[in-house]
């Protein structure tokens, strides 16, 4: 769960946030089992990159950063994981961050007693997507349910879950699922905050050292602030699935 930094030591200068020269970054918000939206957005990313290369200098690096929460709530968590595992975008580096919902799933599979709270947070949709009859299998300790899910999750899916990272850096941008604890250096952030925090992060005007790109807290529109960009636009609630596009000192958005 280590963080990955490809910034080359680059720091924010004069208040202008940039990504490394020659790099184009696409950050994808929370899809929560919405496979068709994910496929649509990934197709839009490929098309956008082709157009951008045709219109200007070709990007040396194309990076897609998925901000977590691939599972729960939506109709096809299994399909989303399978797509991310088996259908990487050709010509793009892929970075998959850990969301609090994948953390629930991993903890459940590892034997922790989190079944009830996971179910309250949409876990039943993930179990059903793996073909489980939740009502028939749920027991006092959820052991039958855990055994059934363990048998149903392909090894490649479990390896994917185990390989998710907490954060990623590109230039002046810090990518994370939920946000950061204001006043704490980025390198010293606690995992619980990176996965779960809302306040005081969302209301903070502090300079975090880098612009934080995050999901987790759904809004009807993207939230662009001097110190953060929130791109969870509620795909599983009938909203759009959003990608933030970063190149040089510019940003824009794609939606599906």
N, C-alpha and C positions, 0 to 999 in steps of 0.2 A: 504494500500500500504506500510505497514511497512516492514522493512528488517527483515530477519530471520537469527540468528546466532547460529550455533550448534558447535562452535569451542571449547567450554569448556575453553575459555580464552587463548587458545594456540596462541603463537606469532611466527613469523619467527625467526629462530636461525641459525647462521652461514651460511646464504645464502641458506639453503636447505629448500625448500617448501615441506610441508607434509600435509596430511589429518589426522584426528584423528585415532588412532589405532583401528583396527577392522572394518574400514569403507572403502567401495569402492564406488566411485562417478563416475557417467556417466553424462557428460554435453552434451546436444544436441543443435546443432546450428539451425539457422533460416530455417524453412521448407516452409514457404510461400505457404500454400495450396497444397503442394506436398504430398498427402496422401500415395501413394504407397511407396515413399521413406521413409516416417516416419514409416510405418508398417515394411518395410524391416529392418530399423535400429533398431527398437524396438525388432524385432526377433533376430537380431544379438547381442543385449545387453543381452537378456535372455540366449542365447547360450554361449556367452562369460562368463557370470557370472557362469554358470554351469561348464564350463571348468576350470575357475579359482579356484572355490571351490574344484574341483576334484584334481587339481594339487598342491594345497597348503592349508594353513590355511583358513578355511571357514570364510567369512566376516560376522561379527555380524550385520552390517548395510549395506544395498544396497540403494543408493540414486540416483535418476535420476533428474537432474536439467535441465529444458527446458528454453532456454535463450530468448524466446519471438519471435515475428514475425511469428505467426502461420497462419495469414490471409494475404490476398492481393496477387496479381500478379499470383500465381499458380492456377491450375484448380479446386481445391476442398477445399476451406477454411472451408466451413461448415463441410465437412467430417473430416478434421483435428481436429476441435474443438470437434466434436462428439466423435472422437476416444480418445482424451485426457480426456474428461469428462466421457465417458462410458466404456472405456477399459484400466483402470490403470494396470500397470504391477504388477502382483501378487508377493508379497514378497519384493517389492521396496517401499521406501518412494518417493513421487513425489513432486517436487517443480516447480511451474510454474511462471516464471518471466514475467513482462510486457514489451512488445516491443513497439516501436513508432507506429507501425501499429495497434495494439490493442488499443493504446491510441487514435488514430484517430477514430476508430470505436466506442469506448465508448463516446467520445466527441460528435460525430454525433448523437448517440442515446440519449444523454443527452440534445440535442437541440441546441448545438453550431453550428454556421454557418461555418462549415469546409468542406462542401461537395466538393467544387471545388478543394481544395488542396488535399483532400483525393482521389478524382478521379485521380488526376495527379500522385498520389503515389500508384496506383494499386487497389484502392478501388472498382472499377467497377467489378473486378473479384470476390470479396467477395459478392457483392450484387447479382450477377448472380448465385453464388453457393447457395444462399438462395432462388432462384427461381424468382428473380425480373427482370422485363424488364426495364433496366436502362433508355433507350432512351424514353420510353413511360411515365415514371414516373417523370423524372427530370423536375423540375420547377424552377422559379426564386429564391425561397427560399428553395427549396428541401423539402418542408413539406410533399408532397405526398410520396416522396421517403422515408423519415424518418418514416412516419406512416406505410408504407408497410414493411419496415425492422423490425420495432418494433413488428409488428404482426407475421413476419416470424421467428424471432429468438426465439427458445425455452427458457423457463425460466431457464433451467439448463445451457444453453450457456451464458445467461446474468449473472447468478451467477458466472460462471467461469470467465468471463471478469472482473467482479467487484472484484473478489478475487485475481487477479494477483498482485504480489509483485514486488518491484523495485530491490531488491538485496538479496543475500543469501551468507552466509559464511560457509565454511567447513575448519577448520584448518587454513592454511596459504593462502587459496584461497578465493578471492572475486568474486562472480558470478554476472554479470550484463548484460543488453542487449548491450549497446553501448560502455561504457567505463567510465572513471572518469576524473575530472579536475585535472591535475597535480598541486601539491602544496597545495591542499585542503584535510584535513583529511577525511577519508572514511565516518565517521559518519556525516560530514557536507556537503556532496555532494548535489548539486541541482538536482531535478528530471529531468529537461530539459537536463542536461549533461548526466545523466545515460541513458537516452533514445535516445539521438541524437548525442552526441559528436563524432567527428572524430579527427581533429586536434584541439589543440596541443597534444591530447592523443596518437594518433598512432605513432607520431614521437618522443615521449618523452622517455628518458632513465632514468627518475627519479624512485626512489624506492617509490612505492605507499603504502608501509606498508604491503601489501599482493600482491600476484600475481593475476592480474585481468584476469578472463576468460570471454570472450565477443564474441558477434556476430556482426551484424549490418553492418560492412564494409566487403563486399564480396571480397574474394581473391581466386585465382585458387587453392592454396595450403594452408594448415593451417599455421598460422603465430605464430612462437614460439620465444619469446623474453624473456630476463631475468625477465622483469616486467609484461608481459602479454602474453596470449595465445588467438589468434583469431581463431574461428572455423566456421565462416560463409564462406562456400566454394561454394556458389552460386547454391543451389539446384534448385531454380526456373529459373535459367538461363542455365540449362543443366549440371550443375556441380554435385558434390556429396553432400549428406547430411552427416555431420560429427558428431561423438561423441568423446569427450575427456574422457579417462578413467584414474582416479587418484586412486592410492592405495599406502599407505606408502609414500615414497619419489619418486615414479616412476610415469611416465605418458606414455600413448600410445593412439592410435586412432583407431576407427572403422568407416567404411564408407558404405553408401548404395546409 
